[in-house]
Structures are given as structure tokens and as C-alpha cells.
Amino acid sequence: MLLVSACAPRPREISRIALLAPFEGRYREVGYNALYAAKLALQDTYSSIELLPVDDGGTVASAADRAHALAGDPLVKAVVVLGYAATDAETQRAFGSLPVLVVGSWGAKPETNNILVLSNPLVDEMVTMYSRAAVTEAARAEAPLIGGEVFALEQFTRLRPSLEGIKVVSSGSLPDAAFSEQYAQAGLYVPAPGLLATLTYDAFGWLISALQSSNTDVMTTLTTTPYNSINGTIRFEEGYWVDAPVNQYVFDSICLRRGGKMCLVAADTATP
């Protein structure tokens, strides 16, 4: 019996990457765009790592509670966060020592050494509105305006009567046709990928690579090993992406007239 039990396969050790983002309420568009990008990254790497999507609850208090719960789960090895509540300073501190990647700007600054922001800090300096402004507030503000990722939400284009004079800045690159096609196959009823889809894909790809490395712990790998991604080479210093791109986008008028959902284009290629 001892010999038989010794030859039996051992249970697979489970590792999880959590995704804390809004999946309900006004900002659910953010969560679902990230969700399918995460699923695509896991499919592309043939990884046995599990995805754990968690709704942030819509407030900082609920997001911090869920961050604290994730920090106490031994199966969760790292977290990707998006949205205002999930990136708030209080939520960041609730993660304890768990490695956390903030996708996009959201006006977030790394509160502890385990928080890494996938964005150029110059983005916050370039915006002309409060960097954590609600999408409804942004929709009412007078142009010209420069905003962050919240300006790229589909609902922003619906809430605002005119997009003339609006510019979006982000370290994320727009998904190309090949990425969009793969993204659409990540599940049923998949929405069109938003501006942060490629950055979320890169965040998960990097974490998967770090978890599969047996040389060092995850945080050491993230802070010492560069990662070649869709959005360029990623490496960190003091919690920020070194030499991260600063992409500027405007809304294409022809795309909008045709009812397009993702009508951002590079600022220097816009239709007059």
C-alpha cells in the first residue's frame, strides 16, 4: 500500500492571480474589458494558474475589505487592479505584502513597496482635470480637456454631446486587429476591447511568467527582470514603469458617425 501511494500522482498545487475591478455599477465596463484580456493571457500561455475575478463593490471601503481578504488567501499569489476604488491608497495598504499591479493611471501612486503601477507618472501631470474625476463629471466639463483612461470609456462618448477638443493620454496602446480577433474568442458575448485591454493582457502575461519562474519570489522577479510585452519593455523603479510610453489619442469623427464603439485614434492620425 505504501508503494502504491508513493507512485500516485500528487495533487496539483493551485496558484491564483486575482483581478480586483468593478464588475457592477457605472464602471463595470472597466472590469469586463480587463476580464477577457486576462482570460486571453491565460489561454495564450497555456497556464494552469487560475484567474480569480473579484468585484470591488463600488466603494473604497468594500474594495479594501476584499483586498484584505485576498491578502489572507494563501492560493492568491498576486493581484491586478483597475478602477478608482481598487487603486485607492486605502485599498493598496489592505493588500499587505501581496504583489499588486495597477493597470493604467487612475491617479494612483504606489503606497507600499509591493505596489507597481503600469503607467507613466507623467500621465497624471498631463491631465487637465482632477485625475480621479468621475466619468459623469468629466462628461460635463468644458473643452478643451485632457483626461486619462476614464475618458476612453464607451459611456463617456455617450454621456458627452461633443467630443471635439477632447484628448486621452495613457501608457496603454490601442488593440490592433489581430489582438481584437483573439480577444473576441476569450468567451461568449465579449465586448470590444478597450484602451486598457492590452495593458491588462501584459500584466497577466508578466505575472504568469513570474509565477512559473522557480528562481526567485514573484516580487523579486517583477522588480528585477524586464518583460517584453505588447506595450514595450516593462521594468520598474520606485513603483513605476521606467520609460513607459505616453500615448495621446483623440476621437475619430468618421468612426463616431458610423456608430463605432472604439473610436480612439492616435492624435497625429486623426481625421480632420
Summary of the structure (lengths in Angstrom):
residues: 272
radius of gyration: 19.2
end to end distance: 78.0
largest distance: 78.0
contacts: 883
relative contact order: 0.15
helix: 39%
strand: 19%
